[in-house]
Amino acid sequence: MRRLSVLTVTVLLLTGAALPPSASAQSPHTHQHSFGNAEKWAQVFDDPDRDAWQKPHEVIQALKLKPDAVIADIGSGTGYFSARFANMVPQGKVYGVDTEPDMVKYLAERAKREGLKNITALLAKPGDPGLPEKTDLIIYVDVYHHVDHRVDYFRRLQNSLRPGGRLAIIDFRMDAPNGPPKAARIAPEQVKAELQRAGYLLDEEHGFLPNQYFLVFRPGTH
């Protein structure tokens, strides 16, 4: 999976240059770089300036979640979305899933600190989120372009959705002025084609995010 190098991000931090939004996205698995310093990355991932372009409240409203929904936030990082989901589904559950142990530890501590008893931080294996139960929503924010063998991966993921469950994908548009390098981006048309091959049907497409596409799928027929 591709990711900004730690060296690149460090240089940006030291020089005061603006971090591209990909650095303030969720924290998916990376084979090459360490994102183990969760305290440091929390300053990036949870920067209040992110709210202006990520529009988390609008995203959650658009998903029309029931108060008892079970949600899996894959690549949850320090819990930017997980904590917000937990507040919005007080009778539900939120699984914040990451492959970086320090991120999982950080999220568990954050949930305890903020009194979010309905968050469970999970350490996943690459290629397998390891969800302990079926969910109403599985969401990938700025993570889809990191997933390997996507068709097979998302086909298997259907087993983790309840009847009527949905899969949400948010990632950077090809023409966004910021985000990961254009060579690393995946066009929404490709996402739709891959997920159709994996057995999903496009349910909704939202256009209110300035830099990202926002697609919602349901399992269909293979």
ZIDADA-V119345 format. One record per backbone hydrogen bond with DSSP energy under -1.0 kcal/mol. NH is the residue of the N-H (numbers start at 1). CO is the residue of the C=O. If there is no record, write none. Layout:
# ZIDADA-V119345
{{NH;CO} {NH;CO}}
This chain:
# ZIDADA-V119345
{{9;5} {10;6} {11;7} {12;8} {13;9} {14;10} {15;11} {17;12} {23;20} {24;21} {38;36} {41;37} {42;38} {43;40} {45;41} {46;42} {47;44} {50;47} {51;48} {53;50} {54;50} {55;51} {59;55} {60;56} {61;57} {62;58} {63;59} {64;61} {69;66} {71;93} {72;137} {73;95} {74;139} {75;97} {76;97} {79;76} {83;79} {85;81} {86;82} {87;83} {88;84} {89;85} {91;67} {92;89} {93;69} {94;118} {95;71} {96;120} {97;73} {98;122} {104;100} {105;101} {106;102} {107;103} {108;104} {109;105} {110;106} {111;107} {112;108} {113;109} {114;110} {116;111} {117;115} {119;116} {120;94} {122;96} {124;98} {125;128} {128;125} {135;160} {136;70} {137;70} {138;166} {139;72} {140;168} {142;170} {146;143} {147;144} {153;149} {154;150} {155;151} {156;152} {157;153} {159;156} {160;157} {161;158} {162;135} {165;162} {166;136} {167;217} {168;138} {169;215} {170;140} {171;213} {173;211} {176;173} {184;181} {191;187} {192;188} {193;189} {194;190} {195;191} {196;192} {197;193} {198;194} {199;196} {200;195} {201;218} {203;216} {204;216} {206;214} {213;171} {215;169} {216;204} {217;167} {218;201} {220;199}}
